[in-house]
Amino acid sequence: MAHHQHRHRRRDQKIQNLPQVIVLLPPGCFKFLESGYSHKFHFLKAWESQLPLDQFLSSHAGSVQAMLSSANGPLISAQILRMLPSLRLIVTTSAGLDHVDLLECRRRGIAIANARSVFSEDVADMAVGLLIDVLRKISVGDRYVRRGLWATNGDYPTLGTQLGGKRVGIVGLGSIGLEVAKRLEGFGCIISYNSRKQKTFTPYPFYSDVHELAANSDALVICCELNEQTQHMINKSVMLALGEKGVIVNVGRGAIIDEKEMVHCLIHRDIGGAGLDVFENEPHVPQELFTLDNVVLSPHAATNTLGSTMALYELVVANFDAFFSNKPLPSLVVNN
Ligand SMILES: O=CC(=O)O
């Protein structure tokens, strides 16, 4: 056998002895993780395989104990989990867990570790950015300049709206919501919030009913998680309560808002505007929104900064390291 074939075989054997981590779709900037840690873990990359997904999964069914998943990946459904009978850990690069069948994980005893609050500040920055953009029409102005309209039509004609003094209702006062509140206080906004339970550590006024929060707010910032209770929680009646000058910012999940109703409300000016980083059926965004200047659209990018991506991958690796050496997981969220 030729010398280089020996070398190849030795390398392949070495890779095969590494702990295996199955990945269905690459999370954002997976290349950082791969280039930094391929010597420690053998990433089984479903999207690069020639095999259909079910065959790929069954070909690794006996051995794979750990999976890396992400908010933009496929649903980790009971059906997928059933094809991986040895799976004991899912590490997700997201804070949200709405893409994982939690019941099936519980039944199977599969633990879940998440991104913890690694990018809460980035997401809060994005929420504030979207709110300012909707109110001050930064993206509209950008389009005006780029299209050459400033030079041909003269000064930009539209007045924006002040941020200071606005009553902002935060929906979900977790680590992201708190960062949003902290930032917007600095802009002179008046903060109140809705969440499952009143928080004892904050003096912000609490509304147990999101409809009532909307009726008393100029803007709603959606920062909660998507689950059965929050799905379509922002419905038509909440939007009508927010009113024709009201703005919605969503950095949570698209399905927390009834998107069809929101599009209708935006077109008919039942609400004043929206800044959206998330959508019900990503990457598909309702076409009707493309022509509306009171809407700012962002491609689920609130977490995308270099700094937090690096911190995130350190956390991801720390979880896999802990798992493969039987130590407590640093960002365990669901302990089954
Ligand atoms: O969408 C991103 C996340 O859940 O962290």
The ligand as a Tripos MOL2 file, in Angstrom:
@<TRIPOS>MOLECULE
LIG
    5     4     1     0     0
SMALL
NO_CHARGES

@<TRIPOS>ATOM
      1 O1        -32.5260   33.3750   17.8360 O.2       1 LIG1
      2 C1        -31.6150   33.2690   18.5390 C.2       1 LIG1
      3 C2        -31.6290   32.6980   19.8540 C.2       1 LIG1
      4 O2        -32.6110   32.0910   20.2770 O.co2     1 LIG1
      5 O3        -30.5980   32.8150   20.5220 O.co2     1 LIG1
@<TRIPOS>BOND
     1     1     2 2
     2     2     3 1
     3     3     4 2
     4     3     5 1
@<TRIPOS>SUBSTRUCTURE
     1 LIG1         1 GROUP 0 **** ****
